[in-house]
């Protein structure tokens, strides 16, 4: 189940121009903030995703200073919901 969710997210993000490493054996995907948005930092970028795309991600800085520059997605939704999230991200992330 998680492999299908992971693939739906990672493949969908790749299609919109966001290169995210494919996680192995976890229910989370750590995504580096895309370059055009990196100056926002993880907290502001995560807030932007919620307000502009209706997609929740955890700011990496919440997991320590090493997490800054990333957001973490939890693979808790089904593949259809993930596909909708990717569509929302495509509309919100116009700089990709």
N, C-alpha and C positions, 0 to 999 in steps of 0.2 A: 504494500500500500504506500509506504513512504517513498519507495523508489519511483513509483509513478508520479507522486506529488512533486518529488525533487525534480524529475525530468520535465514535468509540465512547467515548473517555475524556471529552471535554468535554461531550458530551450526557449521558452517564451521571452525571457530577458535577453537572450542572445539575439533573437529576431528583432528586438527594438534597439539593439546597439549597446546593451549593458552586459559586459563580459564578467561573469561571476564563476568562480571555481566550483566545480561539481563536488559537493560534499560526499564523503564515504562513511556510511554507518552512523548517521546522526539524523535527528529530526529538525535540524537547523541549517540554514544557509547563510554564511557570512559573506556579505556583498561589499566590495570596496565602493565607496561613493564615486560615481562617474566624475571624471575630470572637470567637466563644466560646472559641477555642483560642489566640488571638494572644498572650496573656500567657506561654505556654509558650516562645515563641521557636522558631526553626526547627530547632535541634538536638534539643531535647526533643520537639517535635512530630513530626519525622521518626522518632525512636525510638519514639514512641507508635504511629505508623502500622505500624511493623514488628511490635511486640509485640502490639498489639490487633487489627490487621487483616491481618497477613501481607502487607503491601504496602510495597515499598521506594520511597523517594523521597530525593533528596539534599537536605540542609538548605541553604537559600539562603546562609547565612552562610559556607559553605565556598567561595563564589565571591566573597567580599569583603563588606564591611559593607553595601553596597547591596542585597545579596541577603537580608539579614535580613528576616523577616516573610513569607518565601516558601519553598516547597519546589519542587523540580524533578522532574518525572516524565519518564523516557525512554520513548519510544514503541517499545519493542523487542519487546513481546509481541503475539501475534495478537489479533484482536478478541474471541474467546471468553475468553481469559485476562484481557483488560481488563475484560470484563463481569463476570467473577468478582471481580476486584479491586474494582470499583465496589460489588458486593453486600457484600463484606467491609467496605468503607469505610462503607457505609450502617449496618451493624450496630455498627461501632466509634465512629462519630461521632454519638453520641446527642444532642448539643446542637444539631445542625443543624435 
